[in-house]
């Protein structure tokens, strides 16, 4: 059975699909793709069925990540039972997830940036309403957090 990781932001069109794509590529590059499953979702259903924001897709594509097949979905209560690790991009979404989660699954919910090695920030900022450079910052932060998570999983699964 695979170890399952869910990336979560508000609308599932910027941060969490970026985190999903980056983490998926890092898993593949570190030969963990066969034992770790990754998905993304949003705590709100504003954009269900939509592709990631075009600015997100452009910034990701410039670094070799393809988000074109991703479609936004809203996190469901059963996701919080299915996934082994649920990673929120910020504290607001962390709180929303913990309110939705059955009590026995709340310890699976953490902040994504808990895994970062180079950034001290606790939250990945939402670039949606900002200027274009915010999407590159999100990628920088997500790459850092994804590498830290991969490093932990390599140890966990004896693939270091």
Helices and strands as residue ranges (DSSP letters): E 3-9, H 15-29, E 36-42, H 54-62, H 77-82, E 85-88, H 91-100, G 103-108, E 109-111, G 112-115, H 133-156
